[in-house]
Amino acid sequence: MLFRVDTASSVSLADQIAVQVRAAVVSGDLAPGERLPAARDLARALKVNMHTVLRAYARLRDEGVIEMRQGRGAWVRPEANAAMVRVIELAAQLAAEARKLGLSLQDISRLLEQA
């Protein structure tokens, strides 16, 4: 898989990397169980700080898309699939829009329950 970042974008570099991993899972380019590039190697290839890659990987781990183990790398979780990743993307978009509008977590939960 080929990663790219746009340093001129308003989207953070870590978010750009995370979006590309999610998109690869949705498209099937990254299969469950497949290893991701080592953070150090990816950082070198993208000419970004290694902590930027680790931040993207940590976000994906928190979302349940990947697993990470110190010294063993990162890989797509066996239960990660296109549907789950798509829902995560939609939830992130909803949260971002809600924040812009000043909605609380309770407001969002109420709206989701009504939907």
C-alpha positions as a Python dict, from the first residue, in 0.01 Angstrom:
ca = {
    (1, 'M'): (0, 0, 0),
    (2, 'L'): (126, 344, -89),
    (3, 'F'): (73, 624, 161),
    (4, 'R'): (89, 992, 74),
    (5, 'V'): (54, 1308, 279),
    (6, 'D'): (-17, 1664, 176),
    (7, 'T'): (171, 1905, 400),
    (8, 'A'): (-36, 2195, 264),
    (9, 'S'): (-366, 2035, 371),
    (10, 'S'): (-560, 2163, 670),
    (11, 'V'): (-606, 1799, 776),
    (12, 'S'): (-336, 1686, 1019),
    (13, 'L'): (-73, 1447, 887),
    (14, 'A'): (-178, 1181, 1139),
    (15, 'D'): (-540, 1212, 1025),
    (16, 'Q'): (-433, 1182, 662),
    (17, 'I'): (-251, 857, 738),
    (18, 'A'): (-543, 719, 941),
    (19, 'V'): (-790, 803, 662),
    (20, 'Q'): (-576, 618, 409),
    (21, 'V'): (-558, 306, 627),
    (22, 'R'): (-936, 313, 681),
    (23, 'A'): (-994, 357, 307),
    (24, 'A'): (-762, 64, 231),
    (25, 'V'): (-957, -159, 470),
    (26, 'V'): (-1288, -51, 313),
    (27, 'S'): (-1159, -112, -40),
    (28, 'G'): (-1001, -445, 52),
    (29, 'D'): (-647, -326, -24),
    (30, 'L'): (-567, -406, 340),
    (31, 'A'): (-707, -738, 452),
    (32, 'P'): (-775, -847, 810),
    (33, 'G'): (-451, -975, 961),
    (34, 'E'): (-231, -782, 719),
    (35, 'R'): (66, -597, 867),
    (36, 'L'): (105, -223, 834),
    (37, 'P'): (444, -68, 764),
    (38, 'A'): (662, -15, 1070),
    (39, 'A'): (609, 336, 1208),
    (40, 'R'): (976, 425, 1167),
    (41, 'D'): (984, 305, 805),
    (42, 'L'): (660, 482, 713),
    (43, 'A'): (775, 804, 879),
    (44, 'R'): (1099, 792, 685),
    (45, 'A'): (918, 726, 356),
    (46, 'L'): (669, 1009, 415),
    (47, 'K'): (934, 1242, 559),
    (48, 'V'): (731, 1298, 875),
    (49, 'N'): (805, 1252, 1243),
    (50, 'M'): (767, 894, 1368),
    (51, 'H'): (532, 1019, 1641),
    (52, 'T'): (296, 1141, 1368),
    (53, 'V'): (265, 787, 1235),
    (54, 'L'): (232, 648, 1588),
    (55, 'R'): (-48, 899, 1656),
    (56, 'A'): (-233, 778, 1346),
    (57, 'Y'): (-180, 415, 1444),
    (58, 'A'): (-296, 485, 1802),
    (59, 'R'): (-615, 647, 1671),
    (60, 'L'): (-681, 343, 1449),
    (61, 'R'): (-613, 114, 1744),
    (62, 'D'): (-859, 308, 1961),
    (63, 'E'): (-1118, 276, 1684),
    (64, 'G'): (-1067, -101, 1673),
    (65, 'V'): (-930, -104, 1319),
    (66, 'I'): (-577, -221, 1399),
    (67, 'E'): (-382, -394, 1675),
    (68, 'M'): (-42, -280, 1792),
    (69, 'R'): (221, -455, 1999),
    (70, 'Q'): (546, -300, 2115),
    (71, 'G'): (826, -440, 1903),
    (72, 'R'): (592, -648, 1688),
    (73, 'G'): (429, -381, 1476),
    (74, 'A'): (73, -308, 1373),
    (75, 'W'): (-174, -509, 1171),
    (76, 'V'): (-537, -495, 1068),
    (77, 'R'): (-758, -661, 1329),
    (78, 'P'): (-916, -987, 1215),
    (79, 'E'): (-1264, -851, 1288),
    (80, 'A'): (-1204, -524, 1100),
    (81, 'N'): (-1420, -508, 793),
    (82, 'A'): (-1543, -251, 547),
    (83, 'A'): (-1879, -199, 718),
    (84, 'M'): (-1727, -136, 1061),
    (85, 'V'): (-1467, 104, 923),
    (86, 'R'): (-1733, 294, 727),
    (87, 'V'): (-1945, 339, 1041),
    (88, 'I'): (-1636, 466, 1226),
    (89, 'E'): (-1575, 720, 947),
    (90, 'L'): (-1936, 835, 958),
    (91, 'A'): (-1925, 867, 1337),
    (92, 'A'): (-1612, 1081, 1313),
    (93, 'Q'): (-1779, 1305, 1056),
    (94, 'L'): (-2089, 1335, 1274),
    (95, 'A'): (-1879, 1423, 1579),
    (96, 'A'): (-1687, 1689, 1385),
    (97, 'E'): (-2006, 1849, 1251),
    (98, 'A'): (-2170, 1836, 1593),
    (99, 'R'): (-1870, 2010, 1751),
    (100, 'K'): (-1891, 2285, 1488),
    (101, 'L'): (-2257, 2336, 1576),
    (102, 'G'): (-2192, 2331, 1949),
    (103, 'L'): (-2394, 2016, 2015),
    (104, 'S'): (-2326, 1815, 2328),
    (105, 'L'): (-2266, 1440, 2347),
    (106, 'Q'): (-2615, 1406, 2493),
    (107, 'D'): (-2762, 1593, 2197),
    (108, 'I'): (-2585, 1361, 1955),
    (109, 'S'): (-2696, 1050, 2145),
    (110, 'R'): (-3056, 1171, 2145),
    (111, 'L'): (-3043, 1235, 1770),
    (112, 'L'): (-2897, 890, 1704),
    (113, 'E'): (-3165, 725, 1915),
    (114, 'Q'): (-3435, 911, 1721),
    (115, 'A'): (-3283, 805, 1391),
}
